[in-house]
């Protein structure tokens, strides 16, 4: 089994419902189980700043899917939920990014792991470290300037989640 950490974000419509829908769809992928998740954080937009705040969280999956198949599944889930790619870093109903996949380093035409900018984004790091505090040593080894951002800048706790089952069931 592979271990993958994914960030999830939404800043359009019912943001929390879109995050839940992404989690449900990820959990239903063949050979895949959502086994940990972070709280939900509200975060200021990064890059293109003239847009609504995001809700962000991190999922940890156990999956039999290889990394590029998981990426394809994530892109499919985004599209099924209603994502339309128009403006880079712009508003979106759902965004799923693979942050880490096992302890692998990979760079293909479609996928770079670890995610190349994750150490520069509080909206990724705070929920990731909540999901797995033991990953801190790994991040410090992979990113010499870790963290590359103030972990308190532009991020606010929105909702504490009581585990995958409760979140998947809409509680």
C-alpha positions as MATLAB code, in Angstrom:
seq = 'XXXXXXXXXXXXXXXXXXXXXXXXXXXXXXXXXXXXXXXXXXXXXXXXXXXXXXXXXXXXXXXXXXXXXXXXXXXXXXXXXXXXXXXXXXXXXXXXXXXXXXXXXXXXXXXXXXXXXXXXXXXXXXXXXXXXXXXXXXXXXXXXXXXXXXXXXXXXXXXXXXXXXXXXXXX';
ca = [
       0.000    0.000    0.000;
       1.090    3.533   -0.757;
       0.693    6.494    1.577;
      -0.291    9.770   -0.042;
      -0.914   13.197    1.465;
      -3.249   15.451   -0.509;
      -4.224   19.051    0.034;
      -7.802   20.034   -0.707;
      -9.183   23.530   -1.154;
     -12.352   25.334   -2.174;
     -13.428   28.973   -2.291;
     -16.671   28.904   -4.271;
     -20.193   27.986   -3.234;
     -20.619   25.566   -0.315;
     -16.898   25.207    0.313;
     -17.184   22.630    3.097;
     -19.572   20.476    1.050;
     -17.094   20.453   -1.848;
     -14.280   19.332    0.471;
     -16.510   16.570    1.843;
     -17.493   15.476   -1.667;
     -13.827   15.248   -2.645;
     -13.108   13.152    0.468;
     -16.013   10.799   -0.253;
     -14.909   10.334   -3.857;
     -11.272    9.759   -2.885;
     -12.341    7.227   -0.255;
     -14.348    5.341   -2.890;
     -11.430    4.911   -5.303;
     -10.477    1.243   -5.781;
      -7.959    0.092   -3.186;
      -8.062    3.447   -1.399;
      -8.949    4.497    2.135;
      -8.949    7.951    3.676;
      -7.384    7.207    7.051;
      -6.508   10.654    8.454;
      -7.531   14.214    7.850;
      -6.868   17.622    9.298;
      -9.223   20.215   10.633;
     -10.596   22.669    8.104;
      -8.798   26.008    7.893;
      -9.979   29.228    6.314;
      -7.151   30.891    4.449;
      -6.468   34.035    2.531;
      -5.941   33.544   -1.210;
      -2.360   33.281   -2.487;
      -1.209   34.393   -5.930;
      -4.395   35.899   -7.350;
      -5.677   37.701   -4.237;
      -8.899   39.301   -5.550;
     -11.136   36.364   -4.621;
     -12.977   34.824   -1.672;
     -11.137   33.053    1.169;
     -10.468   29.341    0.819;
     -11.295   26.421    3.031;
      -8.305   24.067    3.077;
      -7.489   20.728    4.633;
      -5.180   17.741    4.156;
      -6.119   14.096    3.617;
      -3.887   11.094    4.191;
      -4.762    8.157    1.979;
      -3.661    4.547    1.906;
      -3.953    3.468   -1.708;
      -2.908    0.727   -4.067;
      -2.904    3.254   -6.930;
       0.445    4.407   -8.337;
       1.113    8.152   -8.040;
       0.172    9.128  -11.609;
      -3.066    7.117  -11.463;
      -3.922    8.887   -8.216;
      -3.230   12.222   -9.915;
      -5.550   11.282  -12.790;
      -8.221   10.291  -10.265;
      -7.812   13.633   -8.467;
      -8.183   15.576  -11.718;
     -11.280   13.529  -12.539;
     -12.791   14.222   -9.115;
     -12.134   17.958   -9.492;
     -13.920   17.933  -12.862;
     -16.839   15.840  -11.563;
     -17.353   18.269   -8.690;
     -17.381   21.160  -11.157;
     -13.905   22.639  -11.393;
     -13.234   24.650  -14.507;
      -9.647   25.821  -14.958;
      -9.572   29.438  -16.113;
      -7.319   31.718  -14.007;
      -4.109   30.347  -12.498;
      -4.492   30.385   -8.692;
      -8.030   31.663   -9.280;
     -11.354   30.722   -7.695;
     -12.267   27.045   -7.708;
     -14.908   24.720   -6.333;
     -12.329   22.022   -5.684;
      -8.570   21.737   -5.860;
      -6.690   18.531   -5.028;
      -2.893   18.395   -4.991;
      -0.638   15.457   -4.189;
       1.838   16.743   -1.625;
       3.738   13.584   -0.752;
       3.639   10.021   -2.039;
       5.415    7.512    0.192;
       8.961    8.820    0.617;
       9.363    9.170   -3.120;
      10.877   11.972   -5.127;
       9.540   12.054   -8.657;
       9.348   14.432  -11.544;
       7.369   13.507  -14.625;
       5.560   15.581  -17.235;
       2.407   15.372  -15.111;
       3.563   15.222  -11.509;
       6.257   16.527   -9.174;
       6.494   14.977   -5.690;
       7.028   16.346   -3.152;
       4.867   19.252   -4.273;
       7.448   21.918   -5.188;
       5.802   24.861   -3.366;
       4.259   23.129   -0.359;
       6.876   24.446    2.081;
       5.941   28.004    1.040;
       2.233   27.669    1.834;
       0.869   27.893    5.366;
      -2.497   26.654    4.068;
      -0.760   23.372    3.210;
       1.780   23.073    6.023;
      -0.484   23.757    9.007;
      -3.061   21.066    8.133;
      -0.328   18.664    6.967;
       1.522   18.924   10.279;
      -1.768   18.478   12.138;
      -2.476   15.340   10.123;
       0.948   13.881   10.853;
       3.211   15.764   13.287;
       5.918   13.127   12.716;
       6.374   14.326    9.154;
       8.235   17.418   10.354;
      11.673   15.747   10.154;
      10.962   14.585    6.607;
       9.959   18.087    5.539;
      13.079   19.636    7.049;
      15.249   17.167    5.089;
      13.435   17.717    1.798;
      13.194   21.504    2.034;
      16.363   23.185    3.379;
      14.477   26.469    3.940;
      11.534   24.792    5.720;
       9.248   26.418    6.498;
       9.452   28.976    3.740;
       6.514   30.922    5.192;
       5.075   32.198    8.479;
       2.809   29.357    9.662;
       0.389   31.815   11.258;
       0.018   34.179    8.317;
      -3.424   34.232    6.710;
      -4.697   30.960    8.202;
      -7.514   30.505   10.728;
      -9.082   27.381   12.231;
     -12.527   27.039   10.668;
     -13.734   23.679   11.990;
     -12.268   20.778   13.939;
     -13.015   17.393   12.382;
     -13.648   14.324   14.541;
     -12.049   11.793   12.195;
     -12.621   10.460    8.689;
     -15.877    8.591    9.397;
     -17.605   11.646   10.865;
     -16.441   13.869    8.010;
     -17.440   11.409    5.300;
     -20.894   11.079    6.823;
     -21.368   14.853    6.949;
     -21.155   15.403   10.701;
];
